Amino acid sequence: MNLKAFLFIILFCMPLLKGLAHPAWGIVVDGQGNIYFTDIFHNGRGSLWKLHHNGTLELLLRDFHAHNVSLDADGNPVSAHGEEHHTMVRLKGSVVSDTLFSTTDIEEFFGGNCTYTKNGDILFGINKKLWRIDNQGILSPISDHTFEWNQAVFCDEEGNVYAPDIGRDNGAVIKIDTNGHAAVIATELITTTNGEFDPHSDVLLGIGKDDDGWLYIAETAGKRIVKFSEEGKKETYYTSKGDWFPCGITFSNGEAYILESKMDNGYEGPQITKISKDGTSEIIFNYDSYKIEKTKVDTKKEENESDGINLLWISMGLALIVLVALFIYRKLQPPLNKLS
């Protein structure tokens, strides 16, 4: 096979390979109850969505390959494109307000594995380390710790950084404190299956933290959210149903919001499951169901508009017929005799 034919096959298969990519894990909730989440399977290379607190879905960015979304200190969403060019942007309202960083060199900044902190630092992982770009644009490692396989990063309100490493201890989480000290705080997080370990499917993705200091991580092999402490305690907090699996988790007002995808028997989603304080769970959003319902509403609206237009034309036609009939009637009347 010559080089040209090989490149043609690779390019032809690119859309198919897209389905094998890790799903996005970014989900956050702002102070008004609006949910921002990422999705790499719709609108070209991906989407950044805003689910308004009233249930309305708004597409903020299209053809935007983002895995993560964060909130800045003012509650504005921050997200990054992670293919070809690596560009992190901040939005205010529904529009991009400023570009925080942009490059084509993943060693300067990798948008596919990053987050934004409340104090304005950009954090990202590449070359087995975690890096910081401060608000002056200075790049430096946040720690000397070396990862085997890292593909997500989370920073809490105090500035502590948590990142999974699926290349050690059957799935571990590393904590790096504000002084740069790294410690392994959880191990054996990946569910053992009957098949061989697949580093592309048996992964650890989004991390969240509740008000009590418990940490949570999405674990795809077991289709579950693992709840764990920095002291080594761990338990299964949530298990997705059917062919769904969790990608990310966030907390707001004591309630958990879990981002889920479905890829085992054809891609579906994303969807969002809410777990209330009393432990009850409810699917509050499903992309496919939303699109079906929206299509029905739009179709009904078009039909109503069409019916309204037809009714207008009918009314105008009837009015015209009446006017023509009245005109003809008056023309056919004999002239009145003039009074002398």
HELIX and SHEET records of a PDB file:
HELIX    1   1 LEU A    3  LYS A   18  1                                  16    
HELIX    2   2 TYR A  287  LEU A  332  1                                  46    
SHEET    1   A 4 ILE A  27  VAL A  29  0                                        
SHEET    2   A 4 ILE A  35  ASP A  39 -1                                        
SHEET    3   A 4 SER A  47  LEU A  51 -1                                        
SHEET    4   A 4 LEU A  57  ARG A  62 -1                                        
SHEET    1   B 4 VAL A  69  LEU A  71  0                                        
SHEET    2   B 4 PRO A  77  GLY A  82 -1                                        
SHEET    3   B 4 HIS A  86  LYS A  92 -1                                        
SHEET    4   B 4 VAL A  95  THR A 103 -1                                        
SHEET    1   C 4 CYS A 114  TYR A 116  0                                        
SHEET    2   C 4 ILE A 122  ILE A 126 -1                                        
SHEET    3   C 4 LYS A 129  ILE A 133 -1                                        
SHEET    4   C 4 LEU A 139  PRO A 141 -1                                        
SHEET    1   D 4 PHE A 154  CYS A 155  0                                        
SHEET    2   D 4 VAL A 161  ASP A 165 -1                                        
SHEET    3   D 4 ALA A 172  ILE A 176 -1                                        
SHEET    4   D 4 ALA A 182  ALA A 186 -1                                        
SHEET    1   E 4 LEU A 204  LYS A 209  0                                        
SHEET    2   E 4 LEU A 215  GLU A 219 -1                                        
SHEET    3   E 4 ARG A 224  PHE A 228 -1                                        
SHEET    4   E 4 LYS A 234  THR A 239 -1                                        
SHEET    1   F 4 TRP A 244  SER A 252  0                                        
SHEET    2   F 4 GLU A 255  LYS A 262 -1                                        
SHEET    3   F 4 GLU A 268  ILE A 275 -1                                        
SHEET    4   F 4 SER A 281  ASN A 286 -1                                        
END                                                                             
